Amino acid sequence: MNKKMILFTLGKLLKVEAVLLLLPLLVSLIYREKIAIVYAAVSALVFIVGLLLSWKKPKNRNIYAKEGFFIVGVSWCLLSFFGALPFVFSGEIPSFTDAFFETVSGFTTTGSSILSTLSNISQASLFWRSFTHWVGGMGILVFTVAFIPIASGRTMHILKAEMPGPVIGKLVSKVRVTARILYVIYTVLTLIQIVLLALGGMPIFDSILNSFATAGTGGFAMSDSGIAGYNSAYIDGVITVFMILFGINFNLIYFFLIGKIAPVLKSEELRGYLGIIAVSTILITINISTQYSSYLTAFRYAVFQVASIITTTGFTTTNYGLWPMFSQVILLLLMFIGACAGSTGGGIKVSRIQMLAKHAIQEMKRIVHSRSVTTLNFEGEAIAPKTIGNIHSYLVLYLLVFAGSLMILSLENIDFQTTFSAVATCINNVGPGFKAIGPTGNFGFLSDLSKWTLSFAMLAGRLEIFPILLLFSKSFWKS
């Protein structure tokens, strides 16, 4: 393992975070908040630590698979640790456990919160909470690879470890250019949403933060009333469209923008993703229609909640805990399905579920026709047996982390719906769950043990299990 290169890269990442901390510092100066000194001090501290780690550039700057996974796993923990310090030092979230939970929830774009009210949180910290969504959505390592040279080669291992999905491909020959293209698209779409929300009457500061949360599919609210507080069908509509958009594979968005429409139209995952949204919305609209004044109103709330849950954004415009059980079960299933691979959304991913379904059907056919030879295809290409094996391994580890987290949370001795949905919403990076942690609740009442467990689940879910679990493997640490 190239330890010097690992430390050098971690130092670079911390210096990036130090620069990013200057943005909430700027916000605090604009709003003349005393918390400015806190963000200045934390930014300086993080920069010094980063400088010490990256002071000497190593001669061997190659990053292989092991280094890539290690850097991703450790860096997300470090970034969350230092990112939590402004909350602790300012006293806005005095408990480090709570502050770490909130920051992990931000960077992993989960949106679960321990805060019962946002009235005591400064504008600077509200900005930092939402901005962590935006940074974590595409990935801070992807950002670093795009704009800051850190290695002489093989940086694809970093993208593979951080970007969600069973298969990660390059848009162009150079990994750095690929990462840069992704971030440019990401930034432009965010800016467009900010403008559209502002045109709908949303204050500019709110427009920026809600767009950060939408782009990263995070869902941290600006106020206690959340998106529902704006009471605007236009705003609901804009956010719904962009939630769905940010849940699409960014490769397809790139192809669409450069005029290559054929790959977009032929995408099985995109058709499956949009199909699931359409069917779920229709079913829920019909099921909840008696609770609203018209089918159109029911549709407005149904499509928003469906888009929010499947993309794992976690915004809410109504208390879906009061919906019929049929609709709640659909939303629970959407938590697990998640968005498309290569998007900012969480969950298992539509492509994995489609591949597994095809593989299951193929195995059933083999039982009936044992001598038949068939090829498993997805998106017009044959699926390599290694890919199916990786998906099976991912699901096994996913279930083990889920079961382990569920066992620990069961020690709280609270109702099953709260316990189960707490783990489901955190490992899938959704945000709100059901019952006590539903749209009107929060995670603040849980014990420190449960909060650390759910923080681990959020990190494991965002990094798709392997980079986090490998840190606990003995063989991984061997040279």
Buried (B, 14 or more C-beta within 10 A) or exposed (E): EBEBBBBBBBBBBBBBBBEBBEBBBEBBEEBEBEBBEBBBBBBEBBBEBBBEBBEEEBEEBBBEEBBBBBBBBBBBBBBBBBBBBBBBBBEBBEBBBBBBBBBBBBBBBBBBBBBEEBEEBBBBBBBBBBBBBBBBBBBBBBBBBBEEEBBEEBBBBBBBBBBBBBBBEBBEEEBBEBBBBBBEBBEEBBEBBBBBBBEBEBEEBBBBBBBBBBBBBBBBBBBEEBBBBBEBBBBBBBBBBBBBBBBBBBBBBBBBEEEEEEBBEEBBBBEBBBEBBEEBBBBBBBBBBEBBEEEEBBBBBBBBBBBBBBBBBBBBBBEBBEBEEEBBEBBBEBBBBBBBBBBBBBBBBBBBBBBBEBBEEBEEEEEEEEEEEEEBEBBEEEBEEEBBEBBEEBBEBBEEBBEBBBEBBBEBEBEEBBBBBBBBBBBBBBBBBBBBBBBEBBBBBBEEEBBBBBBBBBBBBBBBBBBBBBBEEEEBEEE
